[in-house]
Amino acid sequence: MSEEISTSNLIELISGRRTIHNYKEGLCPREKLIEAIDLARWAPNHHLTEPWHFYLLGDESVNAVIELNSEIVRASKGDEAATAKERRWRKMPGWFVMTCCRSDDPIRNQEDYAACCCAVQNLMLTLWNEDVGVKWSTGDVIRDKRFYDLLWIDQELETVVGLFWYGYAEEVPKMTRKPCLQITTELP
Ligand SMILES: Cc1cc2nc3c(=O)[nH]c(=O)nc-3n(C[C@H](O)[C@H](O)[C@H](O)COP(=O)(O)O)c2cc1C
């Protein structure tokens, strides 16, 4: 490494990153997202499949996704829940979708999904370092065929890894993790 990142900065970046649920008004510049995607693609990926693709949603696509989601929520939970969800989603500032290449080989599918998750973490940490928060969402809408259709994603070729929101945090939630010893087993 040419320039050293201090351990304390790295600890702060990794442990301080939080999923952001509530955002301030105002968009994070698209260039920051592009920079984060640029770094995301350096994630480890077996056989160098580079399985990820990013769809950056404009107003028209955002609107269509919100309407589809409301329809899905209305069908399962009723009008009130759908209206509340729509109001909430309309407050989300930046939107993008990440997909992973599909393969007939289940092992490759698993490894490609794993690589995509590594890329997401790269992306989230890059943005967090610029005070931009992200939320990774995997609600029902991302598995709906209509979601693929309205974003022009071919379901035969790609799987949606997540719908992501990004922007400046209104509040940063508190979060804990289990102690390291509890998740570690030393073997002889
Ligand atoms: C694969 C994946 C899917 C997720 N989907 C959702 C989701 O649908 N809704 C949500 O509120 N959070 C979702 N999250 C965010 C997690 O809830 C969040 O990472 C967890 O609560 C820990 O919080 P932190 O990211 O601030 O450490 C998802 C995270 C991952 C890794």
The ligand as an SDF file (V2000), in Angstrom:
LIG
                    3D

 31 33  0  0  0  0  0  0  0  0999 V2000
  -28.6540   -8.8390    2.4570 C   0  0  0  0  0  0  0  0  0  0  0  0
  -29.2210   -7.7340    3.3200 C   0  0  0  0  0  0  0  0  0  0  0  0
  -30.5490   -7.3700    3.1750 C   0  0  0  0  0  0  0  0  0  0  0  0
  -31.0930   -6.3460    3.9620 C   0  0  0  0  0  0  0  0  0  0  0  0
  -32.4030   -5.9950    3.7880 N   0  0  0  0  0  0  0  0  0  0  0  0
  -32.9570   -5.0670    4.5970 C   0  0  0  0  0  0  0  0  0  0  0  0
  -34.3350   -4.7110    4.4710 C   0  0  0  0  0  0  0  0  0  0  0  0
  -35.0500   -5.2210    3.6040 O   0  0  0  0  0  0  0  0  0  0  0  0
  -34.8360   -3.8040    5.3160 N   0  0  0  0  0  0  0  0  0  0  0  0
  -34.0680   -3.2050    6.2900 C   0  0  0  0  0  0  0  0  0  0  0  0
  -34.5770   -2.3920    7.0620 O   0  0  0  0  0  0  0  0  0  0  0  0
  -32.7410   -3.4940    6.4060 N   0  0  0  0  0  0  0  0  0  0  0  0
  -32.1770   -4.4000    5.5850 C   0  0  0  0  0  0  0  0  0  0  0  0
  -30.8390   -4.6900    5.6920 N   0  0  0  0  0  0  0  0  0  0  0  0
  -30.0150   -3.9410    6.6310 C   0  0  0  0  0  0  0  0  0  0  0  0
  -29.8360   -4.6930    7.9310 C   0  0  0  0  0  0  0  0  0  0  0  0
  -31.0620   -4.7150    8.6170 O   0  0  0  0  0  0  0  0  0  0  0  0
  -28.7550   -3.9920    8.7490 C   0  0  0  0  0  0  0  0  0  0  0  0
  -27.5200   -4.1810    8.1010 O   0  0  0  0  0  0  0  0  0  0  0  0
  -28.6780   -4.5420   10.1550 C   0  0  0  0  0  0  0  0  0  0  0  0
  -29.7740   -4.1300   10.9050 O   0  0  0  0  0  0  0  0  0  0  0  0
  -27.4230   -4.0800   10.8740 C   0  0  0  0  0  0  0  0  0  0  0  0
  -27.3540   -2.6650   10.8910 O   0  0  0  0  0  0  0  0  0  0  0  0
  -26.0610   -1.8920   10.3860 P   0  0  0  0  0  0  0  0  0  0  0  0
  -25.9820   -2.0670    8.9020 O   0  0  0  0  0  0  0  0  0  0  0  0
  -26.2850   -0.4520   10.8050 O   0  0  0  0  0  0  0  0  0  0  0  0
  -24.8790   -2.4850   11.0970 O   0  0  0  0  0  0  0  0  0  0  0  0
  -30.2760   -5.6850    4.9260 C   0  0  0  0  0  0  0  0  0  0  0  0
  -28.9250   -6.0770    5.0450 C   0  0  0  0  0  0  0  0  0  0  0  0
  -28.4050   -7.0690    4.2640 C   0  0  0  0  0  0  0  0  0  0  0  0
  -26.9520   -7.4630    4.4200 C   0  0  0  0  0  0  0  0  0  0  0  0
  1  2  1  0
  2  3  1  0
  2 30  2  0
  3  4  2  0
  4  5  1  0
  4 28  1  0
  5  6  2  0
  6  7  1  0
  6 13  1  0
  7  8  2  0
  7  9  1  0
  9 10  1  0
 10 11  2  0
 10 12  1  0
 12 13  2  0
 13 14  1  0
 14 15  1  0
 14 28  1  0
 15 16  1  0
 16 17  1  0
 16 18  1  0
 18 19  1  0
 18 20  1  0
 20 21  1  0
 20 22  1  0
 22 23  1  0
 23 24  1  0
 24 25  2  0
 24 26  1  0
 24 27  1  0
 28 29  2  0
 29 30  1  0
 30 31  1  0
M  END
$$$$
